[in-house]
Amino acid sequence: MTGALVPEAVRRGLSALFPGSDPAAAEIRRLAGDASTRRYYRVIPAAGAPLPSVVVMRYPDVLLPGEELPFLNVHRYLHRAGVPVPDVYRSDPEARLLFLEDAGDTSLEDAVRERGPRESLNLYERCIEVLVRIQTEGTRLLDGHAIPARHAFDVRKFAWEIDFFFEHAVRGYGGIPLSDGEEREIEDLFLPFLERLAALPRVLTHRDYHSRNVMVPEPAAPSDLRNLRVLDFQDARMGNVFYDMASLLRDSYVTLPESAVARLCYAWRHAASAALRGAAGDPGAFGERMDASALQRNVKAIGTFGNQAHNLGKRFYLRFIPPTVAQLRENFARNPSMRGLAGKLLPILSALEEKAASETAT
């Protein structure tokens, strides 16, 4: 049980889900994974089953007696809040399997690639509506049993993510020599931005709310939130209102035109409650806080890409370093307050960008 799927456990689950069907006739297909340690499979049951397919998630988590799987814990609150998450059909803790609704193969990233960023704005507007629902109803429903309520994006967590970037992208992947003093100097320049972000009021955050974690099942009605499915929410925690917004609008996988980002920020302010707008703070500082959140988020993303490539051999992720560096370069250009940090960090980012571009060129 080291991560491999046990077909017999799948058949046992299918027998429970679809009484009378032949579980041995089911077809099991491995799905492309993400940056996590979870594994996903599409299972096509025998003809006559009430569902054409289910997705089986094999998770590595070892739970102590009385503990709840974070995926199921967060799913419960999001589902109650009306967030469009996949249905959970069955849980098999002994085999570490979840049987989930199949959300299809088309992610928001795929939809943008097929339609173009401007033609996909209606999908992004629906994603903004979902985000507001997470931040309002999701936050309101949290109680003493909610795992996300016990964790937050505080200064320590933000700083840990910057350290992750230096360890895995700069030193590990990039092989860029920095003295301890040079690294501390850059971290000290980061700190005021991290402190200001951590001091903002906190709401429930998805934590990885980007174009690869929103599925667009077909057919997708233009204004129906139920035709989206939000994935990969098990690491949700408390954070400021800009974190998920920056993750979605300053995405490493999809670069939106500035006019689209402005329109979607306006859509958030229009949909947000007075309490949410209050949590965002002074309207005049909205763009600056959004950019500070994108700064932290994009740097952490490059750390993830470096880790995936250097330590796990998933070099596919290198192709996303250059567009993320481009996002950061434009962010620095918009914000004179980041000039000192940009002077120290941009040469490192440019070196990572150049290395990743050369190693992914075909």
Secondary structure by P-SEA (a helix, b strand, c coil): ccccccaaaaaaaaaaaccccccccbbbbbcccccccbbbbbbbccccccccbbbbbbbccccccccccaaaaaaaaaaaacccccccccccccccbbbbcccccccaaaaaaacccccaaaaaaaaaaaaaaaacccccccccccccccccccaaaaaaaaaaaaaccccccccccccaaaaaaaaaaaaaaaaaaaaccccccccccccccccccccccccccccbbbccccbbbbbccaaaaaaaaacccccccaaaaaaaaaaaaaaccaaaaaaaccccaaaaaaaaaaaaaaaaaaaaaaaacccccccccccaaaaaaaaaaaaaaacccaaaaaaacaaaaaaaaaaaaaaacc
